[in-house]
Amino acid sequence: MLTHRCMLTHMPYVSSLSVTVCWLLALGRLRASQQQGTLHCYSRTLAGVAARCSRQSAHWCCLATLPHCNTCCLRTQMKSVGEVMAIGRTWQESLQKALRGMESGLDGWSLPKGYKRLPKDQLMYKLRVPNPDRMVIMKQAFEEGMSKEELFELTAIDPWWLAQLEELHQAETWLREQKLSKLTADELRELKGRGFSDAQIGRLVGSSMMAVRAHRKALGITPSYKRVDTCAAEFQADTPYMYSTYEGPCESAPTTGRKVLILGGGPNRIGQGIEFDYCCCHASFALR
């Protein structure tokens, strides 16, 4: 029988549940082992916004040298070599956190260091054709004065998402004209709520990450930790998801007992065989 620790597929827990359901067992009869026997028929509550960013192999990303090559176009063929998922209180926050977690040199939704701006024809082509670089390319388009209406005509991305990206661009444009010492608590809280990291803010105001961190903490702006209730408030969740944010009170409820810190191994790569960090899982099993 497959269990949630099975390593046969990329999504082992989902696969084991699907196989069990195929045996004609109703969700009301299945108990989640990670929730101390809670029934599977209870869904998670909406406690945050998750964003997933896929990571592409350099083998596929050939558009930088061959601007009209179709190899890198995103269609039905699997080309992702991994992914990052981040959770925040808003989509803007979770998106910027996910982009930072990709280990691709991004500190948020900004043009990366050393980015070579595309000429007009390549810019328009890459906006029309889905490709792994289009998120960064849309940032160049905003910086060169394109409106969200023009981007909609080129990309067919829903206007709501484009409006969210436009707000991030406007916040970054405003931040470039500010000085760190002049940023108020409300302004910093707004920026952190939109997912701007200390390093990102420091780069935009001409300061260091540690200076931003010190200024933020002096103003009393520190992260809180929110819970994703995996039992939909029907029962007490023994292993809820936790994520950091800058909104509202902390829900972590720390204990006074001894603790162990397990550091993750970065973004998931295809072939690891599990949707969570393999090393973290087995380190937890060993400590238990």
N, C-alpha and C positions, 0 to 999 in steps of 0.2 A: 504493500500500500504506500502511495506517495504521501509524504509529509511536507510541512512548510519548510523543512530544512533540506529538502531534496535539491540537488545541484544539477539536474538534468537539463533544465531550460533556463532561459534568461529571466523568466518571471516564475520562479518555482512555487511561490505561495499561491499565486493566482492559478497556476496550472494544477496544483494539487486540489484546490477547491473546485476547479472546473471538472476534473476527473471524478471527484466525489459526487458532484451534482449529476454527472452523467450516469452515475449508478442509481439514479432516481431517488436520492435522499434529499428531502426538502431542507431549505436553509434553516427552518425552525428546529431541525433535529441535529444540526451541525454546531459543534462548539469550537470556539477559537482557543487554541492552546496558549497563545500569548496573552489572552485576556482572562486567564483563570476560569475557563469554562463558559464565558459569555457566548450566547447564541450568535450565529453569523447573520441572522436576519435583521439585526440592528445596524443601521447605517451611521456614518460619522456625521457630526453636526458641522454646519458651515462656520468655522472659526477663523478662517484665513483665506488668502488667495495664493494659489500655487502657480508657479511658472516653470515650464520645462524648456531647456535650450539644448538642442542636439549639437554634438561635436562631430565635425567632418574630418576625414583623413586628408592629409596633404596630397595623397595620390589622386583623389578626386578633384581637388580644388586647383584646377589648372587655368582658371580664367584670367589670372594675373598675367600670364604669359601668352595665352591664346584667347583673346577677348570674345571670339565668336565660336569657341568650341562648345559642343553640346554635352560633353562628358560630365560637367559639373552641374548641369541643370537638375533641379529637384523634380522628379516624377515619381513613378510607382516603385522604382528599383530602390532597394535598401542601400543607403550610402553612409548612414551615420555609424560612427565607431564608438559612440557612447552618449551620455546625456547628463545634465545637471538638473536637479529640481530644487527650487527655493520657495519658501513660504513667507509671506508678509501680510500686512493689513490691507495693502492696496496692490494693484497690479504693477504700478510703477516701482514700488519697493521690491516686490518679488522678482521682477524682470532684472533690475540692476544687480540684485544679489546673485541671481543665476548667471548673469554675464560675467561677474567677477569669479564665480566658481568654476568657469570653464578652463581655467589655466591657459588662456590664450593671450594674455597680456593686457586685457581690458580691466579697467577699474570701475566700470559702469558703462552706461550707454553714451560713450564719447568716442571720438576718433582715436585709435591707438597711437602710441608714440611711434614716430617714424612713418606714419601713414602717408602714402603717395596719392594725392588726389587724382581722380580719374578725369580724363578729358570728357567733354560734353557727350560725344557719341557713345563712349563706353559706359558713362553714367546712365544714360537713358536706356541702353540695352540691358544693363544689369538690374535696373528698376523694373523693366518689363518681364524679364525672365527669372522665375524663382531660382535662387542659388544660395549657398550657405553664407555669402557675404552681404546679403541684401539688408540686414539689420544695420550694419555699419554704413553701407552705402546710402541708406535713407538719412543717416545723420549728416553725411556730406551734403545731401540734397537740401535738407533744412538749412544748413549753414550757408548754402549758396542762394537762399531766398525762395526756394520752392514752397508753395503752400500745400496744406493737407489735401485740398481739392485737386491740385495737379498730381500729387502723389497717388490719390485714389484712381485717377484716370490711367495712370501708368501701371500701378500694382494690383488694383482691384482689392486691396486690403480694406476691410470694413472701416468706415469713417470713425467709429468709436475708438479703435486702436490707434489710428493716426492722430486723433485729437489728444490721446494720452501721450503719445510720443512728442507731439508739438508742445505740450505743457512742460515736458522734461527739457526740451530744447530751450524754451523760453526761460526756465529756471536757471539753466546753465549760462545762458547769455547774460542774465541779470547778475549772476554770481561773479562773472569775470570782471565786473565793474566795482566790486565791493572789496573792502579790506577786512581781514579777519577780526581785528579789534573792534570793528563797528557792527559786527553781526550780533543781533540781539538773541535772547533765548527763544522767542517766538519764531524768528527767522531760521535759526538752527534746527529747531524742532520740526519746522515745516520741511526743511531740506532732508533731514534724516527720515521723516515720514515718507518722502518720495524716493528713498533708497540711496541717497548720496552718501558715499563712504567718507571717512575722515581724510583718506589719501586723495580722493577725488576733489573734495572741497579745498584741500590744501593746494593742489595743483592749480585750481582755477583762481584762487585768490593770491597765489604767489607765496605760499607758506609751506610748512612741513606737516606731515601727518601727525606727528607728536604735538606740534603747537596747536593744531585744531583740536586734538583730543584733550589737551590741557584746558583750552578755552571752553570747550563743551562741558567738561566736568565741573569747571568753575561756575558755570551757569546752572548746574544741577541737572543737566540733560544726560541721562544714562539709560541704557536699554532695559526693557522689561521682557519677561519671557511668558509667552502665551501657550495655552494648551489646545491641542486639537482633540476633542473628545471623541474617541473611537467607539463609544457606546451610545451616542446620541442622547446622553443624559438619562438613559433608562436605568443604567447601573453605574457604579463607580468604575472608572477606567483605571486599571492597574498599570497600564503601559501607554499613556497618551503621548502623542507627538508633542514636541516642544520647539518653539522657534522664537528668535529674538526680534523685537520691534521697538518702536519709540512711541507707543500709544498706550495709555492707561496703566492700571496697576499690574504688578507682577503676579503670575499665577503658578509659579514654579513650586511653591511650598517646600523649600529645602529642609532636610532633616539635620540633626546634630551629629549623626553617626559618621564614621569614617567613609571616605569616598575615594573612588578611583577615576581618573580622567583617561579616556581612551580617545586618541586622535585618529580621525579618519584618513583615508588614503586619497582624497580628492575625488574628481568626477568619476562616475561609473564608466567602465569600458566594456564594450561588447566582448563576450568571451569569459568574463568573470563568473558567469553562471548564477548571479543573484542580483536582485535589484537594489539591495542594500550593500554596504561596505562589508566585504567578506571577512576582512581582518577584524573589524569591530564586532561582528556577530560571533566569531569563534573566540575572540578574547573575552566577550561577555559570557559565553558558555563555560569557558575555562574558569573564570572568576566565580561563577555561580557554584 
